[in-house]
Every structure is written in structure tokens, then in C-alpha cells.
Amino acid sequence: FQSNKYFGALVFLGILIAKLM
């Protein structure tokens, strides 16, 4: 179970959405 990779993906998506807005 790799939670670090999942957490990194969530952070990446958050930054991407922030840039779009």
C-alpha cells in the first residue's frame, strides 16, 4: 500500500486545479 504516491497525486491535482482557477 503506497499512500505516498497517492498523496503526491492528490497534491498534483490540487495544484493543477488551482492553476486552472
NUDOVO-68470 format. One record per residue: residue number from 0; chain; x, y, z of N, C-alpha, C, O in turn. Coordinates in nm, 2 decimals. Layout:
BEGIN
REC, NUM, A, X, Y, Z, X, Y, Z, X, Y, Z, X, Y, Z
...
This chain:
BEGIN
REC, 0, A, 0.09, -0.12, 0.00, 0.00, 0.00, 0.00, 0.09, 0.13, 0.00, 0.15, 0.16, 0.10
REC, 1, A, 0.09, 0.20, -0.11, 0.17, 0.31, -0.12, 0.09, 0.44, -0.11, 0.03, 0.49, -0.21
REC, 2, A, 0.08, 0.49, 0.01, 0.00, 0.61, 0.03, 0.07, 0.74, -0.01, 0.01, 0.84, -0.04
REC, 3, A, 0.21, 0.73, -0.01, 0.29, 0.84, -0.05, 0.26, 0.88, -0.20, 0.25, 1.00, -0.23
REC, 4, A, 0.25, 0.78, -0.28, 0.23, 0.80, -0.43, 0.09, 0.86, -0.45, 0.07, 0.95, -0.53
REC, 5, A, -0.01, 0.81, -0.37, -0.15, 0.86, -0.38, -0.16, 1.00, -0.33, -0.23, 1.08, -0.39
REC, 6, A, -0.09, 1.03, -0.22, -0.09, 1.17, -0.17, -0.02, 1.26, -0.26, -0.07, 1.38, -0.28
REC, 7, A, 0.08, 1.22, -0.33, 0.15, 1.30, -0.43, 0.06, 1.34, -0.54, 0.06, 1.45, -0.60
REC, 8, A, -0.02, 1.24, -0.58, -0.11, 1.25, -0.70, -0.22, 1.36, -0.66, -0.26, 1.44, -0.74
REC, 9, A, -0.27, 1.35, -0.53, -0.37, 1.44, -0.49, -0.32, 1.58, -0.48, -0.39, 1.68, -0.52
REC, 10, A, -0.20, 1.60, -0.44, -0.13, 1.73, -0.43, -0.12, 1.79, -0.57, -0.14, 1.91, -0.60
REC, 11, A, -0.07, 1.70, -0.66, -0.05, 1.74, -0.80, -0.19, 1.79, -0.86, -0.19, 1.89, -0.93
REC, 12, A, -0.29, 1.71, -0.84, -0.42, 1.75, -0.89, -0.47, 1.88, -0.83, -0.53, 1.97, -0.90
REC, 13, A, -0.44, 1.90, -0.70, -0.48, 2.02, -0.63, -0.41, 2.14, -0.70, -0.48, 2.25, -0.72
REC, 14, A, -0.28, 2.13, -0.72, -0.21, 2.24, -0.79, -0.26, 2.27, -0.93, -0.27, 2.38, -0.97
REC, 15, A, -0.29, 2.16, -1.00, -0.34, 2.18, -1.14, -0.47, 2.25, -1.14, -0.49, 2.34, -1.22
REC, 16, A, -0.56, 2.22, -1.05, -0.69, 2.28, -1.04, -0.67, 2.43, -0.99, -0.74, 2.52, -1.04
REC, 17, A, -0.58, 2.45, -0.90, -0.56, 2.59, -0.86, -0.51, 2.68, -0.97, -0.54, 2.79, -0.98
REC, 18, A, -0.42, 2.62, -1.06, -0.37, 2.69, -1.17, -0.48, 2.72, -1.28, -0.48, 2.82, -1.34
REC, 19, A, -0.58, 2.63, -1.29, -0.69, 2.65, -1.38, -0.78, 2.76, -1.33, -0.84, 2.83, -1.41
REC, 20, A, -0.79, 2.77, -1.20, -0.88, 2.87, -1.15, -0.80, 3.00, -1.12, -0.85, 3.10, -1.07
